């Protein structure tokens, strides 16, 4: 690739309502960046069809036929947003010096791309697109997002608050990312942990151009679970700690029930039952934590 070759990865899942408009906007933006000398003329846009059931792939195919600035990649089935991005990064790793990922609905401000490229030329390897605020989200989404980032921080996992997957990555950082062999992909946790020089570009979230969001509550929940369970051993340590505390309680309860037994205040069989439940329960919990 030329010195300033940029690729833009656009995951698409059932985006027929918005794709023609958003692809034209991205193409115009790429042309203006090339005219300004920020990127080379062989920069390209990679549209990835994540197993869509509508006309998304037909639109991608037509765009690729009409304009060499577009490339298309079709996945065999719906693999999820994170896997789509990873597939795209693998595809472009040896074809560009930097890559920007952005969703097809263009709610992430495309005008921030220029600032990202400027930061890249300043020597930053990863530039995160971060929302100025979440005012456009409903109360539930704002609360759940705030809780998620707080909880991830509590677990010791590096994340960028109010950052989704709108980012620029250098070729060097992409090649480093490809060395990870994770099954449950959570790029928002993996990428900040790699240690490359990074910074943030802030922008205001835009309204969706057309269509409806495909990122349902269930998908957001699954993504959060992957993030929580994949990047910290603290939940496992917490389980062991609960078992250890239960073990101490079992000792105290044994002393209590033994005192009750010796004082003739206990029901027959109650002493051995309570002592056994607490003791075996604590051992089981600690064993789960160790495993």
C-alpha positions, 0 to 999 in steps of 0.5 A: 500500500501507498504511504497514506492508504486508508481503509474504512471498514463498514459492518452491515447487517440488513442495512438496505434502508441506509446503505446507499446513502451512507456509502455515498457520504463515506465516499465523498468524505474519502474523496475530500480527504484525498483531495486535501492530501491526508490520504492516498487516492488508492484508499478504499471502503470495505463493506462487510455483509454479516449474513443479511437477509435483505438486499444488503449484499446486492447493494454492496455488489453494485457499489463494488461494480460501479466504483473501484473505491468499494470492496465487499466481503460477505460472511457465510452467516450472521457472526455478530458485530465484533467478529465482523470487525475482526474479519474486516481487520484481517482482510485489510491488514496488508492493504493499508497503513491505517484503518477506520471502523464505522457503523453503516448508520453513520451515527458516529460523526464521519467528520471526526475521521479527519481529526483521527487521521491528523492524530495518526500522522502525529504518531498515535497508533490507535485513535478512539472516537468518543461521544461527548455525551449520551443525551440522545440515549434513553434513560435505560441505555444511559444508566446501563452504559454508565454501570457497565463502564463503572463495573469494568473499571472495578474489575480492572479491565481497560475500556474507553467510556462512551467509546463503541467501535469507531476508531482508527488503528494503524497497521502495526496495531492491527497486526498485533491484534491478529495475534490474539486467539480469543473466542469471545471477541470484545474489541473494546477491551482487547484493543485498550490493553495492547499498550500502543500510543493512543488518544481520543477524538470527541464528537457528537452522536448523530441521528440515524440516517434511515432504518432501525438499529439492529443492536438489540438489548439482547446483543448488548447484554451478550457483549457486556457478558463477554466483556465482563467474563473475558478480561478479569479474574476478579469475578473468580476471586470473588467467588473464592472469597465468598466461599472463604467467608462462608467457611468462617461462618460455618466454623462459627455456626458449628460452635453455636450449634454445638453450644446449643446441643450441649445446652439441650436447646437443639432439635434432634439432628439439627446440629449435624444438619446445620454444621454439614450444610454450612461446611460443605456449602463453603467448600463447594463455593471455594472449589468452584472459585479455584476451578 
